[in-house]
Amino acid sequence: MSSLRSFGSDNHSGVHPEIFKALVNANVDHAPSYGTDEWTERTTQLFQKNFTSGDAIAHGSGPDVHFVFNGTGSNVIALRSCLQSFESVLCSDLSHINVDECAAPEFFTGGKLIALKSVQGKISLSDLKSALVRRGDQHSAQVKAVSLTQPTELGTCYSLKELQEISEWCKKENLYLHIDGARLPNAVLFLKTTFKQMITDLGVDILSFGGTKNGLMFGEAILVFNESLKKNFKYIRKQSAQLPSKSRFIAAQFEAYLSNDLWKQIAEHSLQMAESLAAGLKKLSKYEITCERQSNGVFVKLPQPLIKKLREKYFFYVWDEKTFECRLMTTWDTTSQDITGFLSHLESLAKDQL
């Protein structure tokens, strides 16, 4: 089997050894199913510890934690809990729910996505305000939620101030705030903050917390903070075919991920590798980096004649077929050799074109 080193996606990497070990360790004896096992209980407590103060947990006001199979499922169920079929959600035109989920959010919620033009992946509060129209008009889908991606599809991050302002506006307008956090730990590390400060303290109602892109084999978590969304959530998950029977195998992975700062080590490495790649491309000077590097993605315009040959050795996606803007993603197992090898191969191909 030929080896391939990929900058295509953090989904392309294998499973982190510590997480794989946790899977193996959980694969013993029998355990209760459907979230009633000891792994789920321990991991729920870990999530609550990271997102909530001790006093809040003691008073039973921490987030409910629900495990699901995949990212689309986590987003769909989160939004389904927020919307009735005649309602809508405001989101970025580049968001995963709008571009890459085959209309699943609309299919499962029965509601409508309203995509707003983004700048560097982010939607502004002013644009959100402008989109909140025709309230009470029976001919129009009623806006009920806002969905933000943190970090965005372009690897940029909403600042804590931006999140706070949007959250406060959502509360004022009686809108739910959902965060698609497929790569949330990267944003937490980049902004030098904590899960609690970014999510709980800013009043996020519901969070899709990624696992697969962060070193897990499979599985995501949905954290429900808003009390009004908690009551029926378990029924929505079951009806949406996202209730894992052997839930211990998702919980065990997250338990390892959240223990001993493994999540931080994985995010830190991914960010360091992305910064190294971006710095190397800047040194070459002839290639335009199109977005500020704030997560584990580097967006760069590459000459079209080089792309096919370059991807034969280092796979990546062309983000924009018209401008040949390409997306290069790093992950927990990206190495310095991958970076130098890619840059060297790029320069070699460029010289051959002269």
Residue, then its C-alpha position, 0 to 999 in steps of 0.5 A: m500500500s502506497s503511503l499518502r500524507s494529506f493536507g486534505s482534512d483533519n478527518h484524514s488522519g488516524v485515531h490518536p494512540e491515547i484515544f485508540k487505547a481508551l477504545v481498547n480498554a473500554n472493550v471489556d465485559h458487558a456494560p449497560s447501553y444507551g448512555t447508562d454506562e459508567w464511561t458516559e457518566r464519567t465523561t459527562q462529568l468531565f464535560q461539565k467540569n470544563f464548561t461549568s463552575g463547581d457551584a453550578i454543577a452542584h446545583g444541577s445547572g450544568p449542560d446536558v451531554h448527549f453523544v451522537f455518531n457524526g457532525t451532521g447529526s450533531n448539527v441537525i439534532a441541535l437545530r431541530s431542538c431549537l426550531q419548529s417547522f415554520e421557523s428559520v436559522l440564520c447562518s453563514d453562507l460558507s457554514h457546514i450546515n449550508v454547504d456540506e450537509c445535503a440539506a439535512p438541517e432543513f430535511f430534519t427540522g422542516g425549517k429554513l436556513i437563511a444564509l448570510k454573506s460572510v467576511q473571512g468566514k464570519i457573519s456580523l451582528s449588523d447583518l444578523k440584525s438586517a436579516l431579522v425581518r417580517r416577524g409575525d408575518q404568517h407568510s414568512a418563515q420566522v427566525k428562531a435561531v442563529s448558528l455560528t461556526q467557531p472556528t469558521e470554515l475559513g479557519t478564522c475565529y469570532s472574538l469573545k467580544e463578537l460572540q458576546e455581542i451576538s449572544e446578547w442580541c440573541k437573548k434580546e430578540n428571543l433567539y437561540l444561539h447554536i455553535d458548530g464547534a467541530r474544531l472548537p478546541n482550536a479556537v479556545l487555544f488561539l484566543k487563549t481562553t477556556f471552554k467555560q469563558m467562550i461558551t457558558d459564560l457568553g450564554v450559548d444555548i446549544l453546542s455541537f462539540g467535535g470529536t472526529k476532527n480532533g483525533l477520535m475514531f468517531g463520535e461527537a457530543i452535543l452540550v445543551f445549556n438552555e433549560s428549555l431545550k433540555k426537556n425533550f432533547k433525548y426524544i429528538r436524538k432517538q427519533s433522529a436515529q442518532l442514539p448510540s446503543k454502545s455509547r461507552f465507545i464514544a464516551a471512552q474516547f471523549e474521556a481520554y480526550l478531555s483527560n490530562d489536557l490531551w485536547k490541548q496537546i492535540a489542538e496546540h500541535s495542529l495550530q503549530m503545524a499550520e503556523s509553520l506551513a503558513a510561515g513557509l508559504k509566506k517565505l516563498s512570497k509568490y503565493e497569496i495567503t487569503c485568510e489570516r491563520q487562526s486555526n489549523g487551516v491555511f488558505v492559499k492561491l496556488p498556480q493551477p498547473l502545479i495543483k494536480k502534480l502536487r496533490e499526487k504526493y500531498f493531497f489537499y482540496v481546491w477551495d475555489e475552482k475559479t481562483f485556485e484558492c486551496r485549503l491545507m489542513t493540519t492535524w494531530d499527526t502532521t509532522s515537520q517533515d510533512i511541512t518541509g516536504f510539501l514546501s520543497h515539492l512545491e518549489s521543485l514543481a514551480k522550477d520545472q514550470l520555468 
